[in-house]
Amino acid sequence: MEQLRKTPEQHIEDICGVIALAQKKGIAVNIYLEDWSNGIKNSSDYVF
C-alpha cells in the first residue's frame, strides 16, 4: 500500500482494468503476487 501510494480499492481497480483490457485484446494474463511473504506478514487483510 505504502509503496504504491494507493488504497487497496484503488489498487484492485487498477488490476481489474488491466486484466479487462488484456481480455479485450485476447491476451491471457497471470497475476504475480510480488513479495507475497512480506505482504502476508505486514498486511494479511490487504493480500486476501
All heavy atoms as TSV, in Angstrom:
chain	resi	resn	atom	element	x	y	z
A	1	MET	N	N	0.820	-1.189	0.000
A	1	MET	CA	C	0.000	0.000	0.000
A	1	MET	C	C	0.864	1.252	0.000
A	1	MET	O	O	0.625	2.148	-0.784
A	1	MET	CB	C	-0.918	0.015	1.207
A	1	MET	CG	C	-2.064	-0.954	1.093
A	1	MET	SD	S	-3.226	-0.845	2.457
A	1	MET	CE	C	-2.238	-1.367	3.826
A	2	GLU	N	N	1.814	1.278	0.899
A	2	GLU	CA	C	2.645	2.474	1.019
A	2	GLU	C	C	3.498	2.689	-0.224
A	2	GLU	O	O	3.660	3.811	-0.693
A	2	GLU	CB	C	3.537	2.365	2.254
A	2	GLU	CG	C	2.754	2.368	3.544
A	2	GLU	CD	C	3.609	2.025	4.743
A	2	GLU	OE1	O	4.840	2.057	4.638
A	2	GLU	OE2	O	3.030	1.714	5.794
A	3	GLN	N	N	4.030	1.601	-0.770
A	3	GLN	CA	C	4.913	1.703	-1.917
A	3	GLN	C	C	4.159	2.253	-3.136
A	3	GLN	O	O	4.698	3.057	-3.890
A	3	GLN	CB	C	5.508	0.340	-2.243
A	3	GLN	CG	C	6.493	0.362	-3.387
A	3	GLN	CD	C	7.101	-1.008	-3.634
A	3	GLN	OE1	O	6.727	-1.993	-3.013
A	3	GLN	NE2	N	8.036	-1.075	-4.542
A	4	LEU	N	N	2.928	1.849	-3.320
A	4	LEU	CA	C	2.153	2.288	-4.475
A	4	LEU	C	C	1.408	3.590	-4.219
A	4	LEU	O	O	0.892	4.200	-5.140
A	4	LEU	CB	C	1.139	1.203	-4.861
A	4	LEU	CG	C	1.742	-0.115	-5.320
A	4	LEU	CD1	C	0.648	-1.148	-5.512
A	4	LEU	CD2	C	2.542	0.072	-6.581
A	5	ARG	N	N	1.315	3.973	-2.958
A	5	ARG	CA	C	0.566	5.170	-2.554
A	5	ARG	C	C	-0.878	5.104	-3.045
A	5	ARG	O	O	-1.433	6.075	-3.557
A	5	ARG	CB	C	1.263	6.434	-3.045
A	5	ARG	CG	C	2.599	6.674	-2.379
A	5	ARG	CD	C	3.230	7.972	-2.821
A	5	ARG	NE	N	4.487	8.199	-2.143
A	5	ARG	CZ	C	5.674	7.803	-2.602
A	5	ARG	NH1	N	5.750	7.154	-3.731
A	5	ARG	NH2	N	6.771	8.064	-1.913
A	6	LYS	N	N	-1.466	3.915	-2.904
A	6	LYS	CA	C	-2.854	3.692	-3.302
A	6	LYS	C	C	-3.572	2.940	-2.196
A	6	LYS	O	O	-2.957	2.172	-1.461
A	6	LYS	CB	C	-2.926	2.848	-4.578
A	6	LYS	CG	C	-2.348	3.514	-5.785
A	6	LYS	CD	C	-2.482	2.622	-7.002
A	6	LYS	CE	C	-1.869	3.304	-8.218
A	6	LYS	NZ	N	-2.066	2.521	-9.416
A	7	THR	N	N	-4.862	3.146	-2.126
A	7	THR	CA	C	-5.660	2.342	-1.213
A	7	THR	C	C	-5.811	0.952	-1.831
A	7	THR	O	O	-5.627	0.781	-3.047
A	7	THR	CB	C	-7.056	2.948	-1.015
A	7	THR	OG1	O	-7.757	2.895	-2.261
A	7	THR	CG2	C	-6.984	4.378	-0.500
A	8	PRO	N	N	-6.159	-0.045	-1.029
A	8	PRO	CA	C	-6.412	-1.361	-1.600
A	8	PRO	C	C	-7.467	-1.303	-2.712
A	8	PRO	O	O	-7.337	-1.977	-3.741
A	8	PRO	CB	C	-6.895	-2.189	-0.406
A	8	PRO	CG	C	-6.241	-1.537	0.771
A	8	PRO	CD	C	-6.238	-0.069	0.438
A	9	GLU	N	N	-8.479	-0.492	-2.523
A	9	GLU	CA	C	-9.550	-0.387	-3.526
A	9	GLU	C	C	-9.016	0.186	-4.847
A	9	GLU	O	O	-9.372	-0.296	-5.925
A	9	GLU	CB	C	-10.694	0.484	-2.991
A	9	GLU	CG	C	-11.440	-0.119	-1.824
A	9	GLU	CD	C	-10.723	0.022	-0.479
A	9	GLU	OE1	O	-9.813	0.858	-0.349
A	9	GLU	OE2	O	-11.070	-0.744	0.449
A	10	GLN	N	N	-8.165	1.197	-4.765
A	10	GLN	CA	C	-7.571	1.772	-5.974
A	10	GLN	C	C	-6.672	0.761	-6.681
A	10	GLN	O	O	-6.685	0.657	-7.907
A	10	GLN	CB	C	-6.750	3.016	-5.625
A	10	GLN	CG	C	-7.566	4.203	-5.191
A	10	GLN	CD	C	-6.692	5.309	-4.616
A	10	GLN	OE1	O	-5.726	5.057	-3.891
A	10	GLN	NE2	N	-7.048	6.550	-4.938
A	11	HIS	N	N	-5.911	0.023	-5.898
A	11	HIS	CA	C	-5.005	-0.968	-6.463
A	11	HIS	C	C	-5.802	-2.066	-7.174
A	11	HIS	O	O	-5.484	-2.441	-8.312
A	11	HIS	CB	C	-4.146	-1.547	-5.340
A	11	HIS	CG	C	-3.008	-2.369	-5.818
A	11	HIS	ND1	N	-2.269	-3.157	-4.987
A	11	HIS	CD2	C	-2.474	-2.559	-7.046
A	11	HIS	CE1	C	-1.338	-3.786	-5.669
A	11	HIS	NE2	N	-1.443	-3.443	-6.926
A	12	ILE	N	N	-6.831	-2.571	-6.533
A	12	ILE	CA	C	-7.664	-3.620	-7.135
A	12	ILE	C	C	-8.348	-3.100	-8.397
A	12	ILE	O	O	-8.425	-3.809	-9.409
A	12	ILE	CB	C	-8.681	-4.151	-6.108
A	12	ILE	CG1	C	-7.925	-4.920	-5.013
A	12	ILE	CG2	C	-9.732	-5.032	-6.771
A	12	ILE	CD1	C	-8.740	-5.232	-3.790
A	13	GLU	N	N	-8.825	-1.866	-8.371
A	13	GLU	CA	C	-9.456	-1.272	-9.559
A	13	GLU	C	C	-8.466	-1.210	-10.722
A	13	GLU	O	O	-8.815	-1.530	-11.867
A	13	GLU	CB	C	-9.960	0.130	-9.216
A	13	GLU	CG	C	-10.730	0.786	-10.343
A	13	GLU	CD	C	-11.272	2.147	-9.938
A	13	GLU	OE1	O	-11.675	2.312	-8.768
A	13	GLU	OE2	O	-11.282	3.035	-10.798
A	14	ASP	N	N	-7.234	-0.821	-10.447
A	14	ASP	CA	C	-6.204	-0.780	-11.486
A	14	ASP	C	C	-5.944	-2.173	-12.061
A	14	ASP	O	O	-5.842	-2.349	-13.279
A	14	ASP	CB	C	-4.899	-0.212	-10.940
A	14	ASP	CG	C	-4.941	1.281	-10.680
A	14	ASP	OD1	O	-5.913	1.940	-11.109
A	14	ASP	OD2	O	-3.998	1.781	-10.047
A	15	ILE	N	N	-5.806	-3.146	-11.187
A	15	ILE	CA	C	-5.543	-4.520	-11.622
A	15	ILE	C	C	-6.688	-5.023	-12.498
A	15	ILE	O	O	-6.460	-5.586	-13.576
A	15	ILE	CB	C	-5.336	-5.450	-10.412
A	15	ILE	CG1	C	-4.035	-5.091	-9.691
A	15	ILE	CG2	C	-5.327	-6.916	-10.846
A	15	ILE	CD1	C	-3.893	-5.729	-8.329
A	16	CYS	N	N	-7.909	-4.808	-12.061
A	16	CYS	CA	C	-9.074	-5.258	-12.827
A	16	CYS	C	C	-9.131	-4.580	-14.191
A	16	CYS	O	O	-9.473	-5.217	-15.194
A	16	CYS	CB	C	-10.358	-5.001	-12.044
A	16	CYS	SG	S	-10.541	-6.062	-10.594
A	17	GLY	N	N	-8.775	-3.307	-14.246
A	17	GLY	CA	C	-8.773	-2.588	-15.510
A	17	GLY	C	C	-7.760	-3.155	-16.491
A	17	GLY	O	O	-8.046	-3.316	-17.686
A	18	VAL	N	N	-6.576	-3.465	-16.008
A	18	VAL	CA	C	-5.539	-4.032	-16.869
A	18	VAL	C	C	-5.946	-5.423	-17.350
A	18	VAL	O	O	-5.765	-5.763	-18.528
A	18	VAL	CB	C	-4.178	-4.073	-16.129
A	18	VAL	CG1	C	-3.154	-4.857	-16.915
A	18	VAL	CG2	C	-3.684	-2.669	-15.874
A	19	ILE	N	N	-6.519	-6.229	-16.466
A	19	ILE	CA	C	-6.968	-7.565	-16.857
A	19	ILE	C	C	-8.080	-7.466	-17.900
A	19	ILE	O	O	-8.075	-8.200	-18.897
A	19	ILE	CB	C	-7.427	-8.382	-15.629
A	19	ILE	CG1	C	-6.223	-8.702	-14.744
A	19	ILE	CG2	C	-8.140	-9.661	-16.055
A	19	ILE	CD1	C	-6.584	-9.292	-13.402
A	20	ALA	N	N	-9.024	-6.563	-17.707
A	20	ALA	CA	C	-10.119	-6.390	-18.659
A	20	ALA	C	C	-9.590	-5.975	-20.035
A	20	ALA	O	O	-10.045	-6.478	-21.067
A	20	ALA	CB	C	-11.119	-5.367	-18.136
A	21	LEU	N	N	-8.632	-5.071	-20.052
A	21	LEU	CA	C	-8.046	-4.632	-21.320
A	21	LEU	C	C	-7.334	-5.792	-22.010
A	21	LEU	O	O	-7.479	-5.980	-23.226
A	21	LEU	CB	C	-7.074	-3.475	-21.083
A	21	LEU	CG	C	-6.378	-2.918	-22.317
A	21	LEU	CD1	C	-7.393	-2.378	-23.323
A	21	LEU	CD2	C	-5.391	-1.830	-21.914
A	22	ALA	N	N	-6.589	-6.571	-21.254
A	22	ALA	CA	C	-5.901	-7.735	-21.821
A	22	ALA	C	C	-6.907	-8.720	-22.410
A	22	ALA	O	O	-6.722	-9.216	-23.532
A	22	ALA	CB	C	-5.044	-8.419	-20.755
A	23	GLN	N	N	-7.985	-9.003	-21.685
A	23	GLN	CA	C	-9.009	-9.922	-22.185
A	23	GLN	C	C	-9.639	-9.395	-23.464
A	23	GLN	O	O	-9.865	-10.156	-24.402
A	23	GLN	CB	C	-10.084	-10.149	-21.128
A	23	GLN	CG	C	-9.610	-11.002	-19.976
A	23	GLN	CD	C	-10.671	-11.166	-18.899
A	23	GLN	OE1	O	-11.494	-10.283	-18.679
A	23	GLN	NE2	N	-10.631	-12.295	-18.206
A	24	LYS	N	N	-9.906	-8.106	-23.506
A	24	LYS	CA	C	-10.497	-7.480	-24.695
A	24	LYS	C	C	-9.590	-7.668	-25.912
A	24	LYS	O	O	-10.063	-7.833	-27.027
A	24	LYS	CB	C	-10.722	-5.992	-24.421
A	24	LYS	CG	C	-11.368	-5.234	-25.540
A	24	LYS	CD	C	-11.588	-3.776	-25.141
A	24	LYS	CE	C	-12.174	-2.988	-26.307
A	24	LYS	NZ	N	-12.324	-1.576	-25.962
A	25	LYS	N	N	-8.278	-7.672	-25.676
A	25	LYS	CA	C	-7.317	-7.824	-26.755
A	25	LYS	C	C	-6.923	-9.280	-26.988
A	25	LYS	O	O	-6.025	-9.564	-27.781
A	25	LYS	CB	C	-6.078	-6.984	-26.463
A	25	LYS	CG	C	-6.373	-5.488	-26.470
A	25	LYS	CD	C	-5.132	-4.681	-26.169
A	25	LYS	CE	C	-5.429	-3.207	-26.219
A	25	LYS	NZ	N	-5.340	-2.650	-27.559
A	26	GLY	N	N	-7.567	-10.210	-26.249
A	26	GLY	CA	C	-7.290	-11.632	-26.420
A	26	GLY	C	C	-5.984	-12.087	-25.801
A	26	GLY	O	O	-5.402	-13.075	-26.220
A	27	ILE	N	N	-5.533	-11.376	-24.795
A	27	ILE	CA	C	-4.268	-11.700	-24.137
A	27	ILE	C	C	-4.549	-12.403	-22.814
A	27	ILE	O	O	-5.311	-11.900	-21.989
A	27	ILE	CB	C	-3.440	-10.420	-23.883
A	27	ILE	CG1	C	-3.141	-9.712	-25.202
A	27	ILE	CG2	C	-2.163	-10.748	-23.122
A	27	ILE	CD1	C	-2.544	-8.326	-25.025
A	28	ALA	N	N	-3.941	-13.552	-22.616
A	28	ALA	CA	C	-4.053	-14.269	-21.343
A	28	ALA	C	C	-3.075	-13.643	-20.352
A	28	ALA	O	O	-1.975	-13.235	-20.724
A	28	ALA	CB	C	-3.731	-15.741	-21.523
A	29	VAL	N	N	-3.481	-13.547	-19.100
A	29	VAL	CA	C	-2.625	-12.937	-18.084
A	29	VAL	C	C	-2.487	-13.843	-16.869
A	29	VAL	O	O	-3.350	-14.674	-16.602
A	29	VAL	CB	C	-3.172	-11.568	-17.622
A	29	VAL	CG1	C	-3.196	-10.584	-18.762
A	29	VAL	CG2	C	-4.539	-11.685	-17.010
A	30	ASN	N	N	-1.398	-13.659	-16.163
A	30	ASN	CA	C	-1.170	-14.268	-14.858
A	30	ASN	C	C	-0.981	-13.134	-13.869
A	30	ASN	O	O	-0.425	-12.091	-14.211
A	30	ASN	CB	C	0.099	-15.129	-14.851
A	30	ASN	CG	C	-0.057	-16.385	-15.662
A	30	ASN	OD1	O	-1.099	-17.015	-15.659
A	30	ASN	ND2	N	0.992	-16.737	-16.367
A	31	ILE	N	N	-1.413	-13.352	-12.660
A	31	ILE	CA	C	-1.195	-12.356	-11.612
A	31	ILE	C	C	-0.104	-12.888	-10.703
A	31	ILE	O	O	-0.198	-13.985	-10.158
A	31	ILE	CB	C	-2.487	-12.091	-10.816
A	31	ILE	CG1	C	-3.542	-11.520	-11.739
A	31	ILE	CG2	C	-2.205	-11.149	-9.660
A	31	ILE	CD1	C	-4.895	-11.358	-11.080
A	32	TYR	N	N	0.946	-12.110	-10.572
A	32	TYR	CA	C	2.085	-12.477	-9.740
A	32	TYR	C	C	2.060	-11.617	-8.489
A	32	TYR	O	O	2.089	-10.391	-8.571
A	32	TYR	CB	C	3.389	-12.263	-10.523
A	32	TYR	CG	C	4.634	-12.450	-9.702
A	32	TYR	CD1	C	5.023	-13.717	-9.282
A	32	TYR	CD2	C	5.415	-11.365	-9.347
A	32	TYR	CE1	C	6.163	-13.892	-8.524
A	32	TYR	CE2	C	6.560	-11.536	-8.582
A	32	TYR	CZ	C	6.921	-12.802	-8.186
A	32	TYR	OH	O	8.051	-12.966	-7.429
A	33	LEU	N	N	1.978	-12.248	-7.349
A	33	LEU	CA	C	1.967	-11.518	-6.082
A	33	LEU	C	C	3.401	-11.300	-5.620
A	33	LEU	O	O	3.971	-12.080	-4.879
A	33	LEU	CB	C	1.172	-12.277	-5.024
A	33	LEU	CG	C	-0.304	-12.484	-5.340
A	33	LEU	CD1	C	-0.950	-13.330	-4.258
A	33	LEU	CD2	C	-1.014	-11.151	-5.463
A	34	GLU	N	N	3.985	-10.211	-6.085
A	34	GLU	CA	C	5.360	-9.894	-5.743
A	34	GLU	C	C	5.502	-9.719	-4.235
A	34	GLU	O	O	4.702	-9.051	-3.596
A	34	GLU	CB	C	5.788	-8.609	-6.448
A	34	GLU	CG	C	7.221	-8.252	-6.201
A	34	GLU	CD	C	7.641	-7.004	-6.962
A	34	GLU	OE1	O	6.935	-6.582	-7.877
A	34	GLU	OE2	O	8.683	-6.460	-6.601
A	35	ASP	N	N	6.512	-10.345	-3.714
A	35	ASP	CA	C	6.843	-10.219	-2.297
A	35	ASP	C	C	5.651	-10.584	-1.400
A	35	ASP	O	O	5.349	-9.917	-0.421
A	35	ASP	CB	C	7.347	-8.812	-1.984
A	35	ASP	CG	C	8.230	-8.785	-0.750
A	35	ASP	OD1	O	8.602	-9.863	-0.266
A	35	ASP	OD2	O	8.514	-7.682	-0.269
A	36	TRP	N	N	4.992	-11.669	-1.749
A	36	TRP	CA	C	3.808	-12.125	-1.038
A	36	TRP	C	C	4.090	-12.335	0.448
A	36	TRP	O	O	3.272	-11.990	1.298
A	36	TRP	CB	C	3.315	-13.422	-1.683
A	36	TRP	CG	C	2.083	-13.979	-1.080
A	36	TRP	CD1	C	0.806	-13.672	-1.412
A	36	TRP	CD2	C	1.999	-14.956	-0.034
A	36	TRP	NE1	N	-0.070	-14.389	-0.649
A	36	TRP	CE2	C	0.634	-15.184	0.207
A	36	TRP	CE3	C	2.932	-15.648	0.711
A	36	TRP	CZ2	C	0.193	-16.087	1.167
A	36	TRP	CZ3	C	2.498	-16.544	1.662
A	36	TRP	CH2	C	1.134	-16.751	1.879
A	37	SER	N	N	5.260	-12.875	0.774
A	37	SER	CA	C	5.553	-13.189	2.177
A	37	SER	C	C	5.568	-11.927	3.042
A	37	SER	O	O	5.060	-11.939	4.163
A	37	SER	CB	C	6.875	-13.944	2.300
A	37	SER	OG	O	7.940	-13.166	1.786
A	38	ASN	N	N	6.120	-10.845	2.544
A	38	ASN	CA	C	6.090	-9.602	3.313
A	38	ASN	C	C	4.675	-9.057	3.407
A	38	ASN	O	O	4.284	-8.497	4.434
A	38	ASN	CB	C	7.003	-8.535	2.691
A	38	ASN	CG	C	8.418	-8.636	3.184
A	38	ASN	OD1	O	8.685	-9.177	4.234
A	38	ASN	ND2	N	9.345	-8.131	2.390
A	39	GLY	N	N	3.907	-9.200	2.343
A	39	GLY	CA	C	2.522	-8.736	2.370
A	39	GLY	C	C	1.705	-9.464	3.410
A	39	GLY	O	O	0.937	-8.850	4.161
A	40	ILE	N	N	1.868	-10.763	3.475
A	40	ILE	CA	C	1.138	-11.561	4.469
A	40	ILE	C	C	1.566	-11.161	5.875
A	40	ILE	O	O	0.749	-11.024	6.769
A	40	ILE	CB	C	1.370	-13.071	4.215
A	40	ILE	CG1	C	0.346	-13.597	3.223
A	40	ILE	CG2	C	1.334	-13.889	5.474
A	40	ILE	CD1	C	-1.098	-13.555	3.678
A	41	LYS	N	N	2.849	-10.968	6.061
A	41	LYS	CA	C	3.372	-10.627	7.382
A	41	LYS	C	C	2.896	-9.242	7.827
A	41	LYS	O	O	2.508	-9.041	8.971
A	41	LYS	CB	C	4.901	-10.670	7.359
A	41	LYS	CG	C	5.548	-10.386	8.695
A	41	LYS	CD	C	7.055	-10.503	8.609
A	41	LYS	CE	C	7.575	-9.276	7.899
A	41	LYS	NZ	N	9.030	-9.188	7.838
A	42	ASN	N	N	2.908	-8.285	6.896
A	42	ASN	CA	C	2.620	-6.896	7.257
A	42	ASN	C	C	1.163	-6.485	7.081
A	42	ASN	O	O	0.721	-5.536	7.724
A	42	ASN	CB	C	3.512	-5.949	6.443
A	42	ASN	CG	C	4.979	-6.169	6.740
A	42	ASN	OD1	O	5.348	-6.438	7.866
A	42	ASN	ND2	N	5.796	-6.070	5.716
A	43	SER	N	N	0.430	-7.167	6.197
A	43	SER	CA	C	-0.940	-6.764	5.933
A	43	SER	C	C	-1.732	-7.898	5.295
A	43	SER	O	O	-2.041	-7.862	4.109
A	43	SER	CB	C	-0.968	-5.528	5.019
A	43	SER	OG	O	-2.279	-5.093	4.829
A	44	SER	N	N	-2.036	-8.892	6.074
A	44	SER	CA	C	-2.732	-10.060	5.530
A	44	SER	C	C	-4.100	-9.702	4.958
A	44	SER	O	O	-4.526	-10.273	3.958
A	44	SER	CB	C	-2.861	-11.162	6.582
A	44	SER	OG	O	-3.587	-10.690	7.704
A	45	ASP	N	N	-4.791	-8.744	5.561
A	45	ASP	CA	C	-6.092	-8.320	5.025
A	45	ASP	C	C	-5.953	-7.809	3.601
A	45	ASP	O	O	-6.791	-8.089	2.744
A	45	ASP	CB	C	-6.734	-7.237	5.892
A	45	ASP	CG	C	-7.223	-7.763	7.217
A	45	ASP	OD1	O	-7.410	-8.991	7.353
A	45	ASP	OD2	O	-7.424	-6.943	8.140
A	46	TYR	N	N	-4.919	-7.042	3.340
A	46	TYR	CA	C	-4.689	-6.482	2.010
A	46	TYR	C	C	-4.424	-7.601	1.002
A	46	TYR	O	O	-4.956	-7.587	-0.098
A	46	TYR	CB	C	-3.527	-5.502	2.053
A	46	TYR	CG	C	-3.289	-4.781	0.758
A	46	TYR	CD1	C	-4.186	-3.831	0.286
A	46	TYR	CD2	C	-2.163	-5.037	-0.006
A	46	TYR	CE1	C	-3.967	-3.166	-0.888
A	46	TYR	CE2	C	-1.928	-4.369	-1.185
A	46	TYR	CZ	C	-2.847	-3.436	-1.624
A	46	TYR	OH	O	-2.631	-2.784	-2.804
A	47	VAL	N	N	-3.635	-8.585	1.385
A	47	VAL	CA	C	-3.311	-9.690	0.474
A	47	VAL	C	C	-4.576	-10.475	0.116
A	47	VAL	O	O	-4.821	-10.778	-1.033
A	47	VAL	CB	C	-2.242	-10.626	1.079
A	47	VAL	CG1	C	-2.059	-11.865	0.229
A	47	VAL	CG2	C	-0.926	-9.883	1.240
A	48	PHE	N	N	-5.405	-10.749	1.135
A	48	PHE	CA	C	-6.618	-11.516	0.855
A	48	PHE	C	C	-7.665	-10.671	0.174
A	48	PHE	O	O	-8.428	-11.117	-0.627
A	48	PHE	CB	C	-7.174	-12.132	2.127
A	48	PHE	CG	C	-6.310	-13.258	2.619
A	48	PHE	CD1	C	-5.579	-13.147	3.790
A	48	PHE	CD2	C	-6.208	-14.432	1.893
A	48	PHE	CE1	C	-4.778	-14.179	4.224
A	48	PHE	CE2	C	-5.405	-15.481	2.339
A	48	PHE	CZ	C	-4.685	-15.348	3.506
